[in-house]
């Protein structure tokens, strides 16, 4: 599809530091359809026809030609009437959760400019939270939509794996990769979701709510004070609440299997390019890529088998009409420029204990801005069975209206 190129967003006008400085492009949508009148931004791992995709790194941008066609997700929302404002910054090759890009800087978190926005879909979350656009596209492999949604106090959805085509999206860890999206308004989140999912079916109501005690035990001290009333709010809509233990062996063990499988797939996707170009990476990202290079084959085989067991366990729990609620992340956004060693342990590792659940089983998850800790937002997530995306969107819209 061809859409009219407009004047690109000017980096000099970007007070948030959220737009890519070197490969800006803007497109006018069809002007008609369910998203007519809405504006959006797209993370710079999704192709936009006429611009090169930077993947969060100047060397990737230098070594890749302009895209001849936009990503399917971009095309779908343009065809539905929305206008593309610009391309937003990603963490380096999308391999981080903080939103601090060594080369391009850190987009502002409108909830608190002294805090990171979360990543890797950092720029997309920033412009939505600031009200610059109505919605934004991102990608989520290990939490790259859900984390910034929680940190910035907006809605963010990771769909069922495979529901939205990944054509025109830079491959990262293919068995986990998803196109996700952000909005401030639950109605907009649902409208965008139906376009992306190509699904206009009726949303079915959930009748059973599972509350994993081990997931809530991951919260830092006092953080449950904000989330537990939010759980009750969801329970009032669903009409039941059942506590249970999700991972008898420990969510840390699930997270380790996720890390191993993800790292192996990441190296297969970008390792050859890294070896050829030898780009520089910032702290944390550099070490993760080096670890991905050296994944042990025996460990990988065991982690893949463990993933199959975990998926079967979750599938058996999330029967028809069942939804699960869990903290999106264990705490609020860390300060900008913090010590990387502390960030890795206190934020990334603990967060992955929660984020890995939907990723391992390929499930849809929406992070909802239903809680706060002090002045900072803290997301509560709803997770449904595979294919229950529209049902989750309907639940989020009903919760917003309560």
C-alpha positions as a Markdown table, in Angstrom:
| # | Residue | x | y | z |
|---|---|---|---|---|
| 1 | Unk | 0.0 | 0.0 | 0.0 |
| 2 | Unk | 1.2 | 3.5 | -0.7 |
| 3 | Unk | 0.5 | 6.3 | 1.7 |
| 4 | Unk | 1.5 | 10.0 | 1.3 |
| 5 | Unk | 4.7 | 11.1 | 2.9 |
| 6 | Unk | 4.3 | 14.2 | 5.0 |
| 7 | Unk | 6.8 | 16.5 | 6.6 |
| 8 | Unk | 8.7 | 14.4 | 9.1 |
| 9 | Unk | 8.8 | 15.2 | 12.8 |
| 10 | Unk | 11.8 | 17.5 | 13.5 |
| 11 | Unk | 14.2 | 16.3 | 16.2 |
| 12 | Unk | 14.7 | 19.9 | 17.3 |
| 13 | Unk | 11.0 | 20.0 | 18.2 |
| 14 | Unk | 11.3 | 16.8 | 20.1 |
| 15 | Unk | 11.3 | 18.0 | 23.8 |
| 16 | Unk | 11.0 | 14.4 | 25.0 |
| 17 | Unk | 14.0 | 13.0 | 23.2 |
| 18 | Unk | 11.8 | 10.2 | 22.0 |
| 19 | Unk | 12.0 | 10.5 | 18.2 |
| 20 | Unk | 14.9 | 9.0 | 16.1 |
| 21 | Unk | 17.2 | 11.8 | 15.1 |
| 22 | Unk | 18.5 | 10.5 | 11.7 |
| 23 | Unk | 15.7 | 8.6 | 9.9 |
| 24 | Unk | 12.5 | 10.5 | 10.5 |
| 25 | Unk | 9.5 | 10.0 | 8.3 |
| 26 | Unk | 5.8 | 10.7 | 8.6 |
| 27 | Unk | 2.9 | 9.2 | 6.6 |
| 28 | Unk | -0.7 | 10.2 | 6.1 |
| 29 | Unk | -3.2 | 7.4 | 6.6 |
| 30 | Unk | -6.2 | 6.6 | 4.5 |
| 31 | Unk | -8.3 | 9.1 | 6.5 |
| 32 | Unk | -11.2 | 6.7 | 6.8 |
| 33 | Unk | -11.8 | 3.8 | 9.0 |
| 34 | Unk | -12.0 | 3.0 | 12.8 |
| 35 | Unk | -8.7 | 4.9 | 13.5 |
| 36 | Unk | -9.5 | 8.0 | 11.4 |
| 37 | Unk | -8.4 | 11.2 | 13.2 |
| 38 | Unk | -5.9 | 9.4 | 15.4 |
| 39 | Unk | -2.1 | 9.9 | 15.3 |
| 40 | Unk | 0.5 | 7.3 | 16.1 |
| 41 | Unk | 4.3 | 6.7 | 16.4 |
| 42 | Unk | 6.2 | 3.5 | 15.5 |
| 43 | Unk | 9.2 | 2.0 | 17.2 |
| 44 | Unk | 12.3 | 2.1 | 15.0 |
| 45 | Unk | 12.4 | -1.7 | 14.7 |
| 46 | Unk | 9.3 | -1.6 | 12.4 |
| 47 | Unk | 9.9 | -0.8 | 8.8 |
| 48 | Unk | 8.3 | 2.3 | 7.3 |
| 49 | Unk | 8.5 | 2.6 | 3.5 |
| 50 | Unk | 11.0 | 5.2 | 2.4 |
| 51 | Unk | 13.1 | 5.2 | 5.6 |
| 52 | Unk | 15.8 | 2.9 | 6.8 |
| 53 | Unk | 15.2 | 1.1 | 10.1 |
| 54 | Unk | 17.7 | 1.9 | 12.7 |
| 55 | Unk | 17.0 | -0.8 | 15.3 |
| 56 | Unk | 18.2 | 1.5 | 18.1 |
| 57 | Unk | 21.8 | 1.7 | 16.8 |
| 58 | Unk | 23.5 | 4.1 | 14.3 |
| 59 | Unk | 25.6 | 1.2 | 12.8 |
| 60 | Unk | 22.4 | -0.8 | 12.0 |
| 61 | Unk | 21.0 | 2.3 | 10.4 |
| 62 | Unk | 24.2 | 2.8 | 8.4 |
| 63 | Unk | 24.3 | -0.8 | 7.1 |
| 64 | Unk | 20.6 | -1.1 | 6.1 |
| 65 | Unk | 18.9 | 0.4 | 3.1 |
| 66 | Unk | 15.6 | 2.2 | 3.3 |
| 67 | Unk | 12.6 | -0.1 | 3.5 |
| 68 | Unk | 10.6 | -0.6 | 0.3 |
| 69 | Unk | 7.4 | -1.5 | 2.2 |
| 70 | Unk | 6.1 | -0.8 | 5.7 |
| 71 | Unk | 5.6 | -3.5 | 8.3 |
| 72 | Unk | 2.2 | -5.1 | 8.2 |
| 73 | Unk | 1.3 | -3.6 | 11.6 |
| 74 | Unk | 2.1 | -0.1 | 10.3 |
| 75 | Unk | 0.2 | -0.7 | 7.1 |
| 76 | Unk | -2.9 | -1.9 | 9.0 |
| 77 | Unk | -3.2 | 1.2 | 11.2 |
| 78 | Unk | -2.5 | 3.5 | 8.3 |
| 79 | Unk | -5.2 | 1.8 | 6.2 |
| 80 | Unk | -7.6 | 2.1 | 9.2 |
| 81 | Unk | -7.2 | 5.9 | 9.0 |
| 82 | Unk | -4.4 | 6.8 | 11.5 |
| 83 | Unk | -1.5 | 9.1 | 10.7 |
| 84 | Unk | 2.1 | 8.3 | 11.4 |
| 85 | Unk | 3.8 | 11.1 | 13.2 |
| 86 | Unk | 7.3 | 9.6 | 13.3 |
| 87 | Unk | 9.7 | 6.8 | 14.3 |
| 88 | Unk | 10.6 | 6.5 | 18.0 |
| 89 | Unk | 13.9 | 5.5 | 19.7 |
| 90 | Unk | 14.4 | 1.9 | 20.8 |
| 91 | Unk | 17.1 | 0.5 | 23.1 |
| 92 | Unk | 20.1 | -0.9 | 21.3 |
| 93 | Unk | 18.9 | -3.8 | 19.1 |
| 94 | Unk | 16.0 | -3.9 | 21.5 |
| 95 | Unk | 18.1 | -5.8 | 24.1 |
| 96 | Unk | 17.3 | -3.8 | 27.3 |
| 97 | Unk | 14.4 | -2.9 | 29.6 |
| 98 | Unk | 15.5 | 0.6 | 30.9 |
| 99 | Unk | 15.1 | 2.8 | 27.8 |
| 100 | Unk | 18.6 | 4.3 | 28.2 |
| 101 | Unk | 20.2 | 4.2 | 24.8 |
| 102 | Unk | 24.0 | 4.6 | 24.8 |
| 103 | Unk | 24.0 | 6.3 | 21.4 |
| 104 | Unk | 20.7 | 8.3 | 21.3 |
| 105 | Unk | 20.0 | 9.1 | 24.9 |
| 106 | Unk | 17.0 | 8.4 | 27.1 |
| 107 | Unk | 13.5 | 9.5 | 26.2 |
| 108 | Unk | 11.7 | 11.4 | 29.0 |
| 109 | Unk | 9.3 | 9.5 | 31.3 |
| 110 | Unk | 6.4 | 12.0 | 31.6 |
| 111 | Unk | 5.3 | 10.4 | 34.9 |
| 112 | Unk | 8.6 | 11.6 | 36.4 |
| 113 | Unk | 11.5 | 13.0 | 34.2 |
| 114 | Unk | 14.0 | 11.9 | 36.8 |
| 115 | Unk | 13.1 | 8.2 | 36.0 |
| 116 | Unk | 13.8 | 6.0 | 33.0 |
| 117 | Unk | 10.8 | 5.4 | 30.7 |
| 118 | Unk | 11.5 | 1.6 | 30.4 |
| 119 | Unk | 12.4 | -0.2 | 27.2 |
| 120 | Unk | 13.0 | -1.3 | 24.7 |
| 121 | Unk | 10.0 | 0.5 | 23.3 |
| 122 | Unk | 11.0 | 3.6 | 25.2 |
| 123 | Unk | 10.2 | 6.4 | 22.7 |
| 124 | Unk | 6.8 | 5.0 | 21.9 |
| 125 | Unk | 5.8 | 4.9 | 25.5 |
| 126 | Unk | 7.1 | 8.4 | 26.1 |
| 127 | Unk | 5.2 | 10.1 | 23.3 |
| 128 | Unk | 1.9 | 8.3 | 24.3 |
| 129 | Unk | 2.3 | 9.1 | 28.0 |
| 130 | Unk | 3.0 | 12.8 | 27.1 |
| 131 | Unk | -0.1 | 13.0 | 25.0 |
| 132 | Unk | 1.9 | 13.7 | 21.8 |
| 133 | Unk | 0.2 | 10.9 | 19.9 |
| 134 | Unk | -3.0 | 8.9 | 20.5 |
| 135 | Unk | -1.2 | 5.5 | 20.4 |
| 136 | Unk | 2.1 | 4.0 | 19.4 |
| 137 | Unk | 3.4 | 0.7 | 18.1 |
| 138 | Unk | 6.2 | -1.2 | 19.9 |
| 139 | Unk | 7.5 | -4.7 | 20.1 |
| 140 | Unk | 7.6 | -7.0 | 23.1 |
| 141 | Unk | 9.9 | -10.0 | 23.4 |
| 142 | Unk | 10.8 | -10.1 | 27.0 |
| 143 | Unk | 8.7 | -7.2 | 28.3 |
| 144 | Unk | 9.5 | -4.3 | 25.9 |
| 145 | Unk | 5.9 | -3.0 | 25.9 |
| 146 | Unk | 4.8 | -4.1 | 29.3 |
| 147 | Unk | 7.7 | -2.5 | 31.2 |
| 148 | Unk | 7.5 | 1.0 | 29.8 |
| 149 | Unk | 3.7 | 0.9 | 30.1 |
| 150 | Unk | 4.1 | 0.3 | 33.8 |
| 151 | Unk | 6.9 | 2.8 | 34.3 |
| 152 | Unk | 5.1 | 5.6 | 32.3 |
| 153 | Unk | 1.6 | 4.9 | 33.6 |
| 154 | Unk | -0.2 | 3.9 | 30.4 |
| 155 | Unk | -1.8 | 0.9 | 28.9 |
| 156 | Unk | 0.4 | -1.5 | 26.9 |
| 157 | Unk | -0.5 | -4.8 | 25.3 |
| 158 | Unk | 1.5 | -7.8 | 24.2 |
| 159 | Unk | -0.8 | -10.0 | 22.0 |
| 160 | Unk | -0.9 | -13.8 | 21.6 |
| 161 | Unk | 2.3 | -14.8 | 19.9 |
| 162 | Unk | 1.7 | -15.1 | 16.1 |
| 163 | Unk | -1.6 | -13.1 | 16.1 |
| 164 | Unk | -0.1 | -10.1 | 14.4 |
| 165 | Unk | 2.3 | -10.8 | 11.4 |
| 166 | Unk | 5.9 | -9.8 | 12.0 |
| 167 | Unk | 6.6 | -9.0 | 8.3 |
| 168 | Unk | 8.7 | -5.9 | 8.3 |
| 169 | Unk | 9.8 | -6.2 | 11.9 |
| 170 | Unk | 13.5 | -6.7 | 12.7 |
| 171 | Unk | 13.8 | -10.3 | 14.0 |
| 172 | Unk | 15.1 | -10.6 | 17.5 |
| 173 | Unk | 14.0 | -13.8 | 19.3 |
| 174 | Unk | 11.3 | -15.1 | 16.9 |
| 175 | Unk | 9.6 | -17.5 | 19.2 |
| 176 | Unk | 8.9 | -14.7 | 21.6 |
| 177 | Unk | 8.7 | -11.6 | 19.4 |
| 178 | Unk | 5.3 | -9.7 | 19.2 |
| 179 | Unk | 4.1 | -6.4 | 17.9 |
| 180 | Unk | 2.5 | -4.6 | 20.8 |
| 181 | Unk | 1.0 | -1.2 | 21.3 |
| 182 | Unk | 0.4 | 1.6 | 23.8 |
| 183 | Unk | -2.5 | 4.0 | 24.6 |
| 184 | Unk | -3.6 | 6.3 | 27.4 |
| 185 | Unk | -7.3 | 5.4 | 26.8 |
| 186 | Unk | -8.7 | 1.8 | 27.1 |
| 187 | Unk | -11.1 | 2.5 | 24.3 |
| 188 | Unk | -8.3 | 3.5 | 21.9 |
| 189 | Unk | -6.3 | 0.5 | 23.0 |
| 190 | Unk | -9.2 | -1.7 | 22.0 |
| 191 | Unk | -9.9 | 0.0 | 18.7 |
| 192 | Unk | -6.2 | -0.3 | 17.7 |
| 193 | Unk | -6.1 | -3.9 | 18.9 |
| 194 | Unk | -9.0 | -4.9 | 16.7 |
| 195 | Unk | -7.3 | -3.4 | 13.7 |
| 196 | Unk | -4.0 | -5.0 | 14.4 |
| 197 | Unk | -5.6 | -8.4 | 15.2 |
| 198 | Unk | -8.0 | -8.1 | 12.3 |
| 199 | Unk | -10.7 | -9.3 | 14.7 |
| 200 | Unk | -14.2 | -7.7 | 15.1 |
| 201 | Unk | -15.7 | -10.6 | 17.1 |
| 202 | Unk | -17.6 | -10.0 | 20.3 |
| 203 | Unk | -15.5 | -10.0 | 23.5 |
| 204 | Unk | -16.4 | -12.8 | 25.9 |
| 205 | Unk | -16.5 | -12.1 | 29.6 |
| 206 | Unk | -14.2 | -13.8 | 32.1 |
| 207 | Unk | -15.8 | -15.5 | 35.1 |
| 208 | Unk | -12.8 | -16.8 | 37.0 |
| 209 | Unk | -9.8 | -14.8 | 38.3 |
| 210 | Unk | -6.5 | -16.5 | 39.3 |
| 211 | Unk | -4.2 | -14.6 | 41.6 |
| 212 | Unk | -0.7 | -16.2 | 41.8 |
| 213 | Unk | 0.7 | -15.7 | 45.3 |
| 214 | Unk | 4.2 | -16.4 | 44.2 |
| 215 | Unk | 4.0 | -13.6 | 41.6 |
| 216 | Unk | 2.9 | -11.1 | 44.2 |
| 217 | Unk | 5.6 | -12.2 | 46.5 |
| 218 | Unk | 8.1 | -10.8 | 43.9 |
| 219 | Unk | 7.0 | -7.3 | 44.7 |
| 220 | Unk | 9.4 | -5.1 | 46.7 |
| 221 | Unk | 8.4 | -4.2 | 50.2 |
| 222 | Unk | 5.2 | -2.1 | 50.5 |
| 223 | Unk | 4.5 | -2.2 | 46.7 |
| 224 | Unk | 1.5 | -4.5 | 47.3 |
| 225 | Unk | -0.3 | -1.7 | 49.1 |
| 226 | Unk | -1.1 | -0.1 | 45.7 |
| 227 | Unk | -1.6 | -3.3 | 43.7 |
| 228 | Unk | -3.9 | -5.3 | 46.0 |
| 229 | Unk | -6.8 | -2.8 | 45.8 |
| 230 | Unk | -6.3 | -3.0 | 42.0 |
| 231 | Unk | -6.6 | -6.7 | 42.1 |
| 232 | Unk | -9.9 | -6.3 | 44.0 |
| 233 | Unk | -11.1 | -4.0 | 41.3 |
| 234 | Unk | -10.5 | -6.6 | 38.6 |
| 235 | Unk | -12.1 | -9.3 | 40.8 |
| 236 | Unk | -15.2 | -7.2 | 41.1 |
| 237 | Unk | -15.5 | -7.2 | 37.4 |
| 238 | Unk | -14.8 | -10.9 | 36.9 |
| 239 | Unk | -16.8 | -12.0 | 40.0 |
| 240 | Unk | -14.3 | -14.4 | 41.6 |
| 241 | Unk | -10.8 | -14.5 | 43.0 |
| 242 | Unk | -8.8 | -17.7 | 43.5 |
| 243 | Unk | -5.3 | -17.6 | 45.0 |
| 244 | Unk | -2.8 | -20.2 | 43.8 |
| 245 | Unk | 0.9 | -20.9 | 43.3 |
| 246 | Unk | 1.9 | -20.5 | 39.7 |
| 247 | Unk | 5.4 | -22.0 | 39.7 |
| 248 | Unk | 6.1 | -24.6 | 42.4 |
| 249 | Unk | 9.8 | -24.7 | 41.5 |
| 250 | Unk | 10.1 | -20.9 | 41.6 |
| 251 | Unk | 9.5 | -18.2 | 39.0 |
| 252 | Unk | 13.3 | -17.6 | 39.1 |
| 253 | Unk | 13.7 | -21.1 | 37.5 |
| 254 | Unk | 11.2 | -20.2 | 34.8 |
| 255 | Unk | 13.0 | -17.0 | 34.1 |
| 256 | Unk | 16.3 | -18.7 | 33.7 |
| 257 | Unk | 14.8 | -21.0 | 31.0 |
| 258 | Unk | 13.4 | -18.0 | 29.3 |
| 259 | Unk | 16.8 | -16.2 | 29.4 |
| 260 | Unk | 18.6 | -19.2 | 27.8 |
| 261 | Unk | 16.2 | -19.7 | 25.0 |
| 262 | Unk | 15.8 | -16.0 | 24.2 |
| 263 | Unk | 19.6 | -15.5 | 24.2 |
| 264 | Unk | 20.1 | -18.3 | 21.8 |
| 265 | Unk | 17.5 | -17.0 | 19.4 |
| 266 | Unk | 18.9 | -13.4 | 19.6 |
| 267 | Unk | 22.4 | -14.5 | 18.7 |
| 268 | Unk | 21.0 | -16.5 | 15.7 |
| 269 | Unk | 19.2 | -13.3 | 14.6 |
| 270 | Unk | 21.9 | -10.7 | 14.9 |
| 271 | Unk | 25.1 | -12.5 | 15.8 |
| 272 | Unk | 26.4 | -12.5 | 12.2 |
| 273 | Unk | 25.8 | -8.8 | 11.9 |
| 274 | Unk | 27.6 | -8.1 | 15.2 |
| 275 | Unk | 30.6 | -10.2 | 14.2 |
| 276 | Unk | 30.8 | -8.4 | 10.8 |
| 277 | Unk | 30.2 | -4.8 | 11.8 |
| 278 | Unk | 31.6 | -4.9 | 15.3 |
| 279 | Unk | 29.4 | -2.2 | 16.7 |
| 280 | Unk | 29.9 | -0.6 | 20.1 |
| 281 | Unk | 27.2 | -1.3 | 22.8 |
| 282 | Unk | 26.5 | 0.5 | 26.1 |
| 283 | Unk | 26.8 | -1.0 | 29.5 |
| 284 | Unk | 24.6 | -4.0 | 30.1 |
| 285 | Unk | 23.7 | -4.5 | 26.5 |
| 286 | Unk | 27.3 | -5.3 | 25.6 |
| 287 | Unk | 27.4 | -8.0 | 28.3 |
| 288 | Unk | 24.1 | -9.5 | 27.3 |
| 289 | Unk | 25.2 | -10.0 | 23.7 |
| 290 | Unk | 28.4 | -11.5 | 24.8 |
| 291 | Unk | 26.5 | -14.0 | 27.0 |
| 292 | Unk | 24.2 | -14.8 | 24.1 |
| 293 | Unk | 27.2 | -15.7 | 21.9 |
| 294 | Unk | 28.1 | -18.5 | 24.3 |
| 295 | Unk | 24.8 | -20.3 | 25.1 |
| 296 | Unk | 25.6 | -23.9 | 26.0 |
| 297 | Unk | 23.7 | -26.4 | 23.7 |
| 298 | Unk | 22.9 | -28.8 | 26.5 |
| 299 | Unk | 21.5 | -26.0 | 28.6 |
| 300 | Unk | 19.5 | -24.8 | 25.7 |
| 301 | Unk | 17.9 | -28.2 | 25.1 |
| 302 | Unk | 16.9 | -28.5 | 28.7 |
| 303 | Unk | 15.5 | -25.0 | 28.7 |
| 304 | Unk | 13.5 | -25.7 | 25.6 |
| 305 | Unk | 12.0 | -28.8 | 27.2 |
| 306 | Unk | 11.3 | -26.9 | 30.4 |
| 307 | Unk | 9.5 | -24.3 | 28.3 |
| 308 | Unk | 7.2 | -27.0 | 26.9 |
| 309 | Unk | 6.4 | -28.1 | 30.4 |
| 310 | Unk | 5.7 | -24.6 | 31.6 |
| 311 | Unk | 3.4 | -24.0 | 28.6 |
| 312 | Unk | 1.4 | -27.1 | 29.3 |
| 313 | Unk | 1.1 | -26.1 | 33.0 |
| 314 | Unk | -0.3 | -22.6 | 32.1 |
| 315 | Unk | -2.6 | -23.9 | 29.4 |
| 316 | Unk | -4.2 | -26.3 | 31.9 |
| 317 | Unk | -4.7 | -23.4 | 34.3 |
| 318 | Unk | -6.1 | -20.8 | 31.8 |
| 319 | Unk | -9.3 | -22.7 | 30.8 |
| 320 | Unk | -12.2 | -21.0 | 29.1 |
| 321 | Unk | -13.4 | -17.9 | 31.0 |
| 322 | Unk | -10.3 | -17.7 | 33.1 |
| 323 | Unk | -8.0 | -14.8 | 33.4 |
| 324 | Unk | -4.9 | -14.3 | 35.6 |
| 325 | Unk | -3.7 | -11.2 | 37.3 |
| 326 | Unk | -0.1 | -10.4 | 38.3 |
| 327 | Unk | 2.2 | -7.4 | 38.8 |
| 328 | Unk | 3.7 | -6.2 | 35.6 |
| 329 | Unk | 7.0 | -5.5 | 37.3 |
| 330 | Unk | 8.1 | -5.7 | 40.9 |
| 331 | Unk | 8.6 | -2.0 | 41.4 |
| 332 | Unk | 8.3 | 1.5 | 39.9 |
| 333 | Unk | 10.8 | 3.0 | 37.4 |
| 334 | Unk | 14.4 | 3.4 | 38.5 |
| 335 | Unk | 16.2 | 6.7 | 38.4 |
| 336 | Unk | 18.0 | 7.8 | 35.2 |
| 337 | Unk | 21.7 | 7.2 | 35.1 |
| 338 | Unk | 21.6 | 4.6 | 37.9 |
| 339 | Unk | 24.3 | 2.0 | 38.6 |
| 340 | Unk | 24.0 | -0.7 | 35.9 |
| 341 | Unk | 24.9 | -3.5 | 38.3 |
| 342 | Unk | 22.1 | -2.5 | 40.6 |
| 343 | Unk | 19.7 | -2.1 | 37.7 |
| 344 | Unk | 20.5 | -5.6 | 36.4 |
| 345 | Unk | 19.8 | -7.3 | 39.8 |
| 346 | Unk | 17.2 | -5.1 | 41.4 |
| 347 | Unk | 15.1 | -4.4 | 38.3 |
| 348 | Unk | 15.9 | -6.5 | 35.2 |
| 349 | Unk | 16.3 | -9.9 | 36.9 |
| 350 | Unk | 13.4 | -9.5 | 39.2 |
| 351 | Unk | 11.2 | -8.2 | 36.5 |
| 352 | Unk | 11.9 | -11.1 | 34.2 |
| 353 | Unk | 10.6 | -13.5 | 36.9 |
| 354 | Unk | 7.2 | -11.9 | 36.1 |
| 355 | Unk | 7.6 | -11.0 | 32.5 |
| 356 | Unk | 8.7 | -14.5 | 31.4 |
| 357 | Unk | 5.3 | -16.1 | 32.1 |
| 358 | Unk | 3.4 | -14.7 | 29.1 |
| 359 | Unk | 6.5 | -14.9 | 26.9 |
| 360 | Unk | 7.2 | -18.6 | 27.6 |
| 361 | Unk | 3.6 | -19.6 | 26.8 |
| 362 | Unk | 3.0 | -17.1 | 24.1 |
| 363 | Unk | 0.1 | -15.5 | 25.9 |
| 364 | Unk | -1.6 | -12.1 | 25.6 |
| 365 | Unk | -1.1 | -9.7 | 28.4 |
| 366 | Unk | -2.2 | -6.1 | 29.1 |
| 367 | Unk | -0.5 | -3.9 | 31.6 |
| 368 | Unk | -3.0 | -1.5 | 33.1 |
| 369 | Unk | -2.2 | 1.7 | 35.0 |
| 370 | Unk | -4.4 | 0.9 | 38.0 |
| 371 | Unk | -2.0 | 1.5 | 40.9 |
| 372 | Unk | 0.6 | 4.0 | 42.2 |
| 373 | Unk | 3.4 | 3.8 | 44.7 |
| 374 | Unk | 3.9 | 7.3 | 46.0 |
| 375 | Unk | 3.7 | 9.6 | 43.0 |
| 376 | Unk | 4.9 | 6.9 | 40.5 |
| 377 | Unk | 2.7 | 4.6 | 38.4 |
| 378 | Unk | 2.8 | 0.8 | 38.9 |
| 379 | Unk | 1.2 | -1.5 | 36.4 |
| 380 | Unk | -1.1 | -4.4 | 37.1 |
| 381 | Unk | -1.4 | -7.0 | 34.3 |
| 382 | Unk | -4.1 | -9.3 | 33.1 |
| 383 | Unk | -3.1 | -12.4 | 31.3 |
| 384 | Unk | -5.5 | -14.6 | 29.3 |
| 385 | Unk | -5.4 | -17.9 | 27.4 |
| 386 | Unk | -3.8 | -18.1 | 24.0 |
| 387 | Unk | -6.2 | -16.3 | 21.5 |
| 388 | Unk | -8.2 | -14.4 | 24.2 |
| 389 | Unk | -6.8 | -11.0 | 23.1 |
| 390 | Unk | -10.2 | -9.4 | 22.3 |
| 391 | Unk | -11.6 | -10.7 | 25.6 |
| 392 | Unk | -8.7 | -9.0 | 27.5 |
| 393 | Unk | -9.3 | -5.8 | 25.5 |
| 394 | Unk | -12.9 | -5.9 | 26.5 |
| 395 | Unk | -12.1 | -6.4 | 30.1 |
| 396 | Unk | -9.6 | -3.5 | 30.1 |
| 397 | Unk | -12.3 | -1.2 | 28.6 |
| 398 | Unk | -14.9 | -2.3 | 31.3 |
| 399 | Unk | -12.3 | -1.7 | 34.1 |
| 400 | Unk | -11.7 | 1.8 | 32.7 |
| 401 | Unk | -15.4 | 2.6 | 32.9 |
| 402 | Unk | -15.8 | 1.4 | 36.6 |
